[in-house]
């Protein structure tokens, strides 16, 4: 293969360019794309997260039973939300890959990127139409047209950057096969919008096919990789052609930048935590006239009516914050993310984005005991899936621990037991709460939120218990081998290290 084999060094050169080089780029009308990428990551994480708002604002009166029709309505809206959330993350991954190829930007590229971001910000409106009118083709059609427009703008970015090679990654800009790179990248950028073009057409006469095609956009990279693996198995692995292009690919052969994955994930967690307070500010501020007439001017008495809502907020915020803490602890020990880790992280973030719905379910409509328990179960399911995908990401990292994890987090490492405990705590706690709703008739939303608030103390207690267990084990080993001690003990760093 005559194209570039190891793109990462070139990318790191771009990240660590000296100040003098940046000044020279500015005088030439170009600049590095770091700030623009940070802006794009923040905007994409916000758009992906606010997709949950039409679901959380589903109008269900307190008098309605949480029956099959309501459950079906919520399930349909949650399914559409998950699909659109994942499509937005596909757009984010495409943006990330694209600017691995485009190393520098000028004013035209910055404006084209803004046009792409503007189209992305319109997606929540089209999603609201899809959720409110799932069988009406207009919402599906507009959503697909937005995705097509995003792909068209990204294609313009590719064509413009290849027309001015000094904007490209140096290894691509200096390649003799630059035309092949451009053709390959355009093919990948446009295949998702091509499926959405078909989905827009099917929406006019058979909308279920549209949803199927849009779901295909999400899993197309993995379908392509599976098809390639089957082809290699059946026909045998063929030698690559001399001009083949493998650098820019949605098959995630080269992992996405860990820094951009963390930035996007942090954005989702931050927006989810912020969304929780919006309903408090909107719905739980007492009217001045009611305070004067019903509560004789006592604001404290008026606010006490909203006590369950405040309890729900603190419990929900504790859940979001600790899920972020677990995610942060995991990526603190991650060297790079593999394909499976990226997919599992996206699925976890999709359910994290559903936590405002969990808050709504346990705070706004807890009026009847039966409905109350049903809504707690919905919240437990959302928290369970958000946390279990984190645990699955940790498991996937352990399968390739030599390349994905720092030594301290590997099997037998100093932090391995703590990481296991941190990531297993929320799946176990949500399962315990879900089981309690099935067997304890006195279980309530108040108990559920108190359990959420108690989880941070469980984190502290867990670390204390592990520390005591390690100290006890070290003492027992010292009694068993007092003369040799830890000098010959391969686990001595684990036992002696402070926690």
C-alpha positions in Angstrom: 0.0 0.0 0.0 1.5 3.2 -1.1 -0.8 5.4 1.0 -0.1 6.3 4.6 0.2 3.5 7.0 0.5 5.2 10.4 -1.6 8.3 10.5 -1.4 8.9 14.3 2.0 10.6 14.4 0.9 13.2 11.8 -2.2 13.9 13.9 -0.2 14.3 17.1 2.0 16.8 15.3 -1.0 18.8 14.5 -2.1 18.7 18.1 1.2 19.8 19.5 2.2 22.4 17.0 4.4 25.1 18.4 3.1 28.6 18.9 5.2 30.0 16.1 3.6 27.6 13.6 0.1 28.6 14.8 1.0 32.3 14.3 2.3 31.6 10.8 -0.9 29.7 9.9 -3.0 32.6 11.1 -1.1 35.1 8.9 -1.7 32.7 5.9 -5.5 32.7 6.6 -5.6 29.2 8.1 -5.8 28.0 11.7 -5.9 24.8 13.6 -9.4 23.3 14.2 -9.2 22.6 17.9 -11.6 25.3 19.1 -14.0 24.6 16.3 -14.0 20.9 17.1 -14.6 21.7 20.8 -17.6 23.9 19.8 -18.9 21.1 17.5 -18.6 18.4 20.2 -20.4 20.6 22.7 -23.2 21.4 20.2 -23.6 17.7 19.1 -23.8 16.5 22.7 -26.5 19.1 23.5 -28.5 18.1 20.4 -28.2 14.4 21.2 -29.4 15.0 24.8 -32.3 17.3 24.2 -33.9 14.7 22.0 -35.3 13.3 25.2 -37.4 16.4 26.0 -40.4 15.5 23.7 -40.5 12.1 25.5 -40.3 13.6 29.0 -43.0 16.1 28.2 -45.5 13.4 27.2 -48.8 14.6 28.5 -50.2 12.1 30.9 -52.7 13.3 33.4 -52.5 12.1 37.1 -55.9 10.5 36.7 -54.7 8.2 33.9 -53.8 4.6 34.8 -50.4 3.5 33.8 -52.0 0.9 31.5 -50.9 -0.9 28.4 -51.8 2.0 26.1 -49.6 4.4 28.1 -46.8 1.9 28.3 -47.0 1.4 24.5 -46.9 5.1 24.0 -43.8 5.6 26.1 -42.1 2.5 24.6 -42.7 3.9 21.1 -41.3 7.3 22.0 -38.3 5.9 23.8 -37.5 3.6 20.8 -37.7 6.6 18.4 -35.5 8.6 20.8 -32.9 5.9 21.0 -32.8 5.6 17.2 -32.4 9.3 16.7 -29.8 9.7 19.5 -27.7 7.0 17.9 -28.0 8.7 14.5 -26.8 11.9 16.0 -23.8 10.0 17.5 -23.1 8.6 14.0 -23.0 12.2 12.7 -20.6 13.1 15.5 -18.4 10.1 14.7 -18.4 11.1 11.0 -17.5 14.7 12.0 -14.6 13.3 14.1 -13.3 11.2 11.3 -13.7 14.0 8.8 -11.5 16.3 10.8 -8.8 13.6 11.1 -8.4 14.1 7.4 -8.9 17.9 7.4 -6.1 19.2 9.6 -6.5 22.9 9.3 -9.4 25.3 8.5 -9.9 28.6 6.8 -12.9 30.9 6.8 -14.8 29.0 4.2 -14.4 25.7 6.0 -15.5 27.3 9.3 -18.6 28.6 7.6 -19.4 25.2 6.0 -19.0 23.6 9.5 -21.4 26.2 10.9 -23.9 25.3 8.2 -23.6 21.6 9.1 -24.1 22.5 12.8 -27.1 24.6 12.0 -28.8 21.7 10.2 -28.0 19.4 13.1 -29.7 21.9 15.6 -32.9 21.5 13.6 -33.0 17.7 14.3 -34.8 18.0 17.6 -37.8 19.8 15.9 -38.1 17.0 13.3 -37.8 14.5 16.1 -40.6 16.1 18.0 -42.8 15.8 14.9 -41.8 12.1 14.6 -42.7 11.5 18.3 -46.0 13.4 18.2 -47.1 12.0 14.8 -45.3 8.7 14.3 -47.5 7.6 11.5 -47.5 10.9 9.6 -44.7 11.0 6.9 -43.8 14.7 7.3 -41.7 14.3 10.5 -39.8 11.3 9.0 -39.3 13.1 5.7 -37.9 16.3 7.4 -35.6 14.3 9.6 -34.2 12.4 6.6 -33.8 15.7 4.7 -31.8 17.1 7.5 -29.5 14.1 7.5 -29.1 14.4 3.7 -28.2 18.1 4.1 -25.7 17.3 6.7 -24.1 14.7 4.4 -24.1 17.2 1.5 -22.3 19.8 3.6 -19.8 17.3 4.8 -19.2 16.3 1.1 -18.6 20.0 0.3 -16.1 20.2 3.1 -14.2 17.2 1.6 -14.2 18.6 -1.9 -13.1 22.0 -0.7 -10.3 20.6 1.5 -9.0 18.4 -1.3 -9.0 21.4 -3.7 -6.6 23.1 -1.3 -4.3 20.3 -0.1 -2.5 22.5 2.5 -5.7 22.1 4.6 -5.4 18.3 4.7 -3.6 16.1 7.0 0.1 16.2 5.8 0.2 12.5 5.0 -2.8 12.8 2.8 -1.9 16.2 1.3 1.5 14.8 0.2 0.2 11.5 -1.0 0.4 10.6 -4.7 -3.1 9.0 -4.4 -4.9 12.0 -3.1 -7.7 11.5 -5.7 -8.3 7.9 -4.4 -8.6 9.3 -0.8 -11.2 11.8 -1.9 -13.2 9.2 -3.7 -13.1 6.8 -0.8 -14.0 9.5 1.8 -16.9 10.8 -0.3 -18.3 7.3 -0.7 -18.3 6.8 3.1 -19.7 10.3 3.9 -22.6 9.9 1.5 -23.7 6.3 2.1 -25.6 7.2 5.2 -27.5 10.1 3.6 -28.2 7.8 0.6 -30.0 5.5 2.9 -31.9 8.4 4.4 -32.9 9.5 0.9 -34.5 6.1 0.4 -36.1 6.4 3.8 -37.6 9.8 2.8 -39.1 8.2 -0.3 -40.6 5.3 1.6 -42.1 7.6 4.2 -44.5 8.9 1.6 -46.2 5.5 1.2 -44.8 2.9 3.7 -43.3 4.6 6.8 -42.2 1.3 8.6 -39.6 0.8 5.9 -38.3 4.3 6.6 -37.7 3.5 10.3 -35.9 0.3 9.2 -33.6 2.2 6.8 -32.8 4.8 9.4 -31.9 2.1 11.9 -29.6 0.6 9.2 -27.7 3.9 9.2 -26.7 3.3 12.8 -25.4 -0.3 12.3 -24.0 0.1 8.7 -20.4 0.3 9.9 -20.8 -2.9 11.8 -22.7 -4.6 9.0 -20.0 -3.6 6.6 -17.3 -5.1 8.9 -19.2 -8.3 9.4 -19.8 -8.6 5.6 -16.1 -8.1 5.0 -15.2 -10.8 7.6 -17.6 -13.3 6.0 -16.2 -12.5 2.6 -12.7 -13.1 3.8 -13.8 -16.4 5.4 -15.5 -17.6 2.3 -13.2 -16.4 -0.4 -10.0 -16.1 1.5 -8.2 -12.9 2.5 -7.0 -11.1 -0.6 -3.9 -9.0 -0.8 -4.6 -5.3 -0.8 -4.1 -3.4 -3.9 -1.1 -1.1 -4.1 -3.5 2.0 -4.2 -6.0 0.8 -1.6 -7.2 3.3 1.0 -7.8 2.3 4.6 -7.0 5.3 6.6 -10.5 7.0 6.7 -13.1 4.4 7.7 -16.3 4.1 9.7 -15.4 0.5 10.5 -13.4 2.0 13.4 -10.3 0.1 12.6 -8.4 3.1 14.0 -10.1 4.1 17.3 -11.6 7.6 17.7 -9.6 10.1 19.7 -10.0 9.4 23.4 -10.1 13.1 24.1 -13.1 13.7 21.8 -14.9 10.7 23.2 -14.5 12.1 26.7 -15.5 15.6 25.6 -18.7 14.3 23.9 -19.5 12.1 26.9 -18.9 14.9 29.4 -21.2 17.1 27.3 -24.0 14.6 27.5 -23.7 14.1 31.3 -23.5 17.9 31.8 -26.6 18.6 29.8 -28.6 15.8 31.4 -27.7 17.1 34.9 -28.8 20.6 33.8 -32.1 19.4 32.3 -33.1 18.1 35.7 -33.4 21.5 37.2 -35.4 23.0 34.4 -38.7 21.4 35.5 -37.9 22.5 39.1 -37.5 26.1 37.9 -40.6 25.9 35.7 -43.1 24.0 37.7 -42.1 24.3 41.3 -42.1 28.1 41.8 -45.2 29.0 43.8 -47.5 31.7 42.5 -47.4 34.9 44.6 -51.2 35.0 44.9 -51.3 31.4 46.1 -48.7 32.1 48.7 -50.7 35.0 50.0 -54.1 33.3 50.0 -53.4 29.6 50.7 -50.3 29.8 52.8 -50.9 33.1 54.6 -47.7 34.6 53.0 -45.4 31.8 54.2 -43.1 30.9 51.3 -41.6 28.0 53.3 -45.0 26.4 53.7 -45.7 26.9 50.0 -42.4 25.3 49.0 -42.9 22.3 51.4 -45.7 21.2 49.1 -43.0 20.5 46.5 -40.9 18.4 48.8 -41.3 15.1 46.8 -40.2 16.9 43.6 -37.0 18.3 45.3 -36.2 14.9 46.7 -36.6 13.4 43.2 -34.2 16.1 41.8 -31.5 15.4 44.4 -31.8 11.7 43.9 -31.7 12.0 40.1 -28.8 14.4 40.2 -26.8 12.0 42.4 -27.5 9.3 39.9 -26.3 11.3 37.0 -23.2 12.6 38.9 -22.1 9.2 40.0 -22.6 7.6 36.6 -20.4 10.3 35.3 -17.9 9.6 38.1 -17.9 5.9 37.1 -17.3 6.9 33.5 -14.5 9.3 34.4 -12.9 6.6 36.6 -13.0 4.1 33.7 -11.6 6.5 31.1 -8.9 7.6 33.5 -7.4 4.1 33.1 -8.2 3.7 29.3 -5.4 4.1 26.9 -7.6 4.0 23.8 -11.1 2.9 22.9 -11.8 0.0 20.6 -14.7 -0.5 18.3 -16.8 -2.4 20.8 -16.0 0.1 23.6 -17.2 3.0 21.4 -20.5 1.2 20.6 -21.1 0.4 24.3 -20.3 3.9 25.3 -22.8 5.3 22.8 -25.5 2.9 24.1 -24.7 3.9 27.7 -25.0 7.6 26.8 -28.3 7.0 25.1 -29.8 5.7 28.3 -28.1 8.4 30.3 -29.9 10.8 28.1 -33.2 9.1 29.3 -32.6 9.9 32.9 -34.7 13.1 32.7 -37.6 10.8 31.8 -36.8 8.7 34.8 -37.0 11.9 36.9 -40.3 12.9 35.4 -41.8 9.4 35.9 -41.0 9.4 39.7 -41.7 13.0 40.5 -44.6 14.3 38.4 -47.2 11.5 38.3 -46.7 9.5 41.5 -50.3 9.7 42.7 -51.6 6.1 43.0 -49.6 3.3 44.6 -49.8 0.9 41.7 -48.8 3.6 39.2 -46.0 4.8 41.5 -44.4 1.4 41.5 -44.7 1.1 37.7 -42.9 4.3 37.2 -40.2 3.4 39.7 -39.6 0.2 37.6 -39.3 2.4 34.4 -36.6 4.5 36.2 -34.8 1.4 37.5 -34.7 0.0 33.9 -33.2 3.2 32.5 -30.6 3.4 35.2 -29.8 -0.3 34.9 -29.1 -0.1 31.1 -27.1 3.1 31.5 -24.8 1.4 34.0 -24.7 -2.1 32.6 -23.3 -0.8 29.3 -20.6 1.0 31.3 -19.8 -2.3 33.0 -19.8 -4.0 29.5 -17.4 -1.4 28.3 -15.1 -2.2 31.1 -15.4 -5.9 30.3 -14.6 -5.2 26.6 -11.5 -3.3 27.7 -10.3 -6.2 29.8 -10.5 -8.5 26.8 -7.7 -6.4 25.2 -6.2 -5.0 28.4 -2.6 -4.8 27.1 -3.6 -2.2 24.5 -6.7 -0.6 26.1 -5.9 -0.2 29.8 -3.2 1.2 32.1 -1.3 -1.4 34.1 -3.0 -0.4 37.4 -6.4 -1.3 36.0 -5.6 -4.7 34.6 -6.1 -8.1 36.2 -4.1 -8.0 39.5 -3.5 -4.3 39.2 -3.9 -1.8 42.1 -7.2 -0.3 40.9 -8.8 -3.4 39.3 -10.9 -4.4 42.3 -12.0 -0.8 42.9 -13.0 -0.4 39.2 -15.0 -3.6 39.3 -16.8 -2.4 42.4 -17.6 1.1 41.1 -19.0 -0.2 37.8 -21.0 -3.0 39.4 -22.6 -1.0 42.1 -25.3 0.8 40.0 -26.5 -2.3 38.1 -26.8 -4.1 41.4 -28.6 -1.2 43.1 -31.1 -0.7 40.3 -31.8 -4.4 40.2 -32.3 -4.4 44.0 -34.8 -1.4 43.7 -36.6 -3.1 40.8 -37.0 -6.4 42.8 -38.2 -4.4 45.9 -41.1 -3.0 43.9 -42.2 -6.5 43.0 -42.1 -7.9 46.5 -42.5 -5.0 48.9 -45.9 -3.3 48.7 -44.7 -0.4 50.9 -42.0 0.6 48.5 -42.5 4.1 47.2 -40.8 6.8 45.2 -39.6 8.5 48.3 -37.7 5.3 49.3 -36.3 5.0 45.8 -35.0 8.5 45.8 -33.5 8.0 49.3 -31.7 5.0 47.9 -30.3 7.1 45.1 -29.0 9.7 47.6 -27.5 6.9 49.7 -25.5 5.5 46.8 -22.6 8.1 47.2 -22.2 6.9 50.8 -22.2 3.3 49.4 -19.2 4.3 47.2 -17.3 5.6 50.3 -18.2 2.6 52.3 -17.2 0.3 49.5 -13.8 1.8 49.3 -13.4 1.6 53.1 -14.4 -2.1 53.1 -11.9 -2.9 50.3 -9.2 -1.1 52.1 -9.9 -3.0 55.3 -10.0 -6.3 53.3 -6.6 -5.5 51.7 -5.1 -4.6 55.1 -6.4 -7.8 56.6 -5.0 -9.9 53.7 -1.6 -8.2 54.1 -1.6 -8.9 57.8 -2.4 -12.6 57.2 0.3 -12.9 54.6 2.8 -11.3 57.0 1.9 -13.9 59.7 2.2 -16.7 57.2 5.7 -15.6 55.9 7.2 -13.3 58.5 10.8 -13.7 57.4 10.4 -13.2 53.7 7.5 -10.7 53.9 6.5 -8.9 50.8 9.9 -9.0 49.2 9.1 -12.1 47.2 5.4 -11.5 47.0 4.3 -10.5 43.5 1.1 -9.0 44.8 3.0 -6.7 47.3 2.4 -3.5 45.4 -1.3 -4.2 45.3 -1.5 -4.8 49.1 0.9 -2.1 50.2 -0.3 0.6 48.0 -2.6 3.3 49.6 -6.2 3.3 48.4 
